[in-house]
Amino acid sequence: MRIAVVSDIHANLAALEAVLAALQPFDAIWQLGDNVGYGPQPDEVVTRLRESGATGVRGNHDAAAIGELATASFNLDARAAVLWTAGIISPETRAWLEALPETLTEGAFTLAHGSPRDPTWEYVLTIPAARANLAMMSTQHAFIGHTHVPLVFREDDGLVETLAPSDGTILRLDERHTLLNPGSVGQPRDGDPRASAALLDTDAGNVEWRRVAYDIATTQARMRAVGLPRRLVDRLGHGQ
């Protein structure tokens, strides 16, 4: 089975469509949360995922957009985007977001937005954070998002190693516990503005990372048209 793994789409339909086209063929989509927020097309992104039968979890921006998470801890630009999103999403989008769980188990994989131990907020960017999560995982592997950076943490004989996958990196999965981050579709933050995602092949037992160019200018124009913060518009072009 081939599964497209996407995270942090952030209402960026152009990026999502480019990624799904590049990952074909696949049999299913797993999404790791933050489908909305920041970007200009929340309804369109959720409709695309819903009609594709995507399975997945809720992120902090998703929760905030439906009023289930306070925005006090968001920075000003993120808060402005969430409040705009909350005011324009359709009842169908709201219902789909409300139905998403915080974590999900799919065979040997846990799906979470932040981390298995703190699905909403934890950023897993360091070995100590990774070690704590690897120690409490109930599955062999976990897919996580939230950081907008493609990363792998793998436990190996008591040690935790960090891998930074790039475009075309293929990682063989084995008995070692792993935390796998596909990076962000809609707002990468590793200095590469191309959309980032992963393809899981359960038959081959591996994960491949892909970077996909998309029409950034179209998304930026849509953001300006609806009055989203300028900093959010500009950062798309820099991958930061």
N, C-alpha and C positions, 0 to 999 in steps of 0.2 A: 504494500500500500504506500502511495506517495501522498504526503500531506504538506500543504503550504502553511508555514508558520509565520504569522504576521503580528506585529505589535506596534502600539503607539502610532496609529494611522492619523489620528488628530484631524479628522474631517478633511483630509487631503485626498479628494477623489482621484485626481490626476495621477498621484503617486501610487495609490492602490491599484488602479487599473493597469498601470505599467508593470507593477510587480506581479499581479496575477497573470498577465500575459506572458511574462518572462519565465514564470515557474511552471507553466504548462508542459506536459500533462500532469495533473494531480487528481486525487480521488476525494480529498476533503480539505477543509480550511480550519486551522486552529488559530483563534485570535486571543491575544494576551492582554487586552484591555487598553484603555484610553483611545477608544474609537473616535471620540469627539473631543472638543476643546482645541483651542489655538486656530484651527482651520475654518474655511468658509462653507463647507458642504456637509454638515452633520447628517442631515436626512438622507442625502444621496449615498453617503458611505454606509450607513446602517442598512439602507434598502439593499445595497449591493451585497453586503454580508448576509443579511437575512434571506434574500432570494437564492444565495449560493449554499444555504444550509450550514453556515459557519458555526462551529462550536467554540465556546471559550468563556472568558471571565471578564469581570468588571474592573476597570481602573479607577484611580482617584478622580480624574476629570469626568469620567462617566458618572460616578456617584455624585459629584458636585452638580453636574448639569441637571440631575433629576431631584435635587434638593435633599439627598441623603448624606451629604458631607458638607460641613461648613467650609467657606472659602477664606476664613481668616488667616490660614497658614499659606495661602497662595500669594505669589508676588502680584504686583498691581496689574501687569499685563495678562498674566494667566487668569486672574480674577475677572478682568474685563471680558476676556474671551469666554469664560465659563458663563458669566451672567448673560452675555449676548446669546450664547448657545441655548441656555435654559429658556430664554424668551421666544425662540423661534422654532424649536424642534416640534415635530408633529406628535400627535398622540401615539401613533404606531412606533415611532422612534423611542419615545419615552417608555412605552410598555416593553419593548425589546431590551432596553438597557436595564429596566427594573428587574427583569427576569434573569439577568446574568448572575451567576454565583461569584463569590470571591475566589474560590479555588475549585479545581476540577481534576479528577483522576481519569486518565485515558490509558488503560493498560499499565505499562511500565513508566508512565509519565505523569507527573503532577504539572498542572498549568496554574500559574499565578501571575499577577501583574508585578507586584513588588518583589515578594519572596514567599517561600512556603510558610515561614513563621510569622510574617507580617505582610499579607497580600496587598494591602493598600498603600503603605508608605515606605517600606524599607528599600533603599538603594543598595544593591549588592555590587560594590565596586572594589572591595578590599578582601584580602584573604581571611581576616578574622570574621567578617560578616559571612563570607562563603562557608567557612568551616562550621560556624554555628548552624547554618541552614542544612548543610550536608549531613550533620550529625543527627538531625531530627526528621529527615525525610523518610516517608513510608514507601516511596517508590525508588526505583533504581536511578531515574533521571527526572529533571524538572526543567521546563521551559519557563523563563521569566522575562519581563520587559522593564519598563519604567525608567531605566537609565539612558535610553536612546543610544546606547553604545553596544556593538556586538562583542560579546565576551563569552568565554567558557572558563568555568572553574571545575577541576577534576581532582577527586581524591585518589591518591596513589600511595598505598602502603603507609598510611598515616600522615602523609604530606598532602598539601593542596597546591596544585599547579595552576597557573593562569595562562590561557591562550587567547590571543587577539585575532580572530578570524578575519580574513579579507575576502575580496571577491573571488569565488571559486574554491575557497578552502573547503575540504571535505574531512570530516572527523568520523572515524570509526567508533561506534559505541560498543562497549564491552561490559564486563562485570563491575567496573569502577563507577562510583556514583558521580554524576555530573550535573552542574547547573549550566543551562544553555540559554544565551540571550541572542535573539536574532537581529537585534538592533531595531531602529525605528523606520517604519515606512514613511511617515508623513513629516518628520522633523528630526533628521539625524543630527547628532551632536559630537561626532568624532572628527570633524574637519572635512568630511566627504559629503557633499550635498546630495549625492545619489541615494535613492530609497534603498533601505536595507531589509532583507528578509531571509528566511531559511527554508529549505526543503528537506523534510524528513522522509527517508526511504526505509520503512520497517522491514522489508524483505532483504535489502542489502545491509541493513543495520548501520546506516550512516546518516549524517546530517551535512548538507551543503549550504554554505552562505552565498548569497548573491547580492550584488549592488547593481541597481537599475536606474539609468537616466530617465528623467521624465520632464514634462514641460513645466518647469518651476515658474516661469513667467505667467502662465495661465492661472496658477494657484495664487500667486502674488496679486495679480490684477483683481481676482475675485475677493481677496482679503481687503484690498484697498476699497473696493466698491461697497462693501458692507461696513466699513469703518473700523476694522480690527486694528489693534495697536501697531504702529509703524515698526517697532523693534521686532515683532513677530513676523512681519512681512520680510524685513531685510535679512533676518538670520537664515531663512530658507536657502538663500543663495550662497551661504558660507558653510553650511553644515555645522552650525554652532548653536 
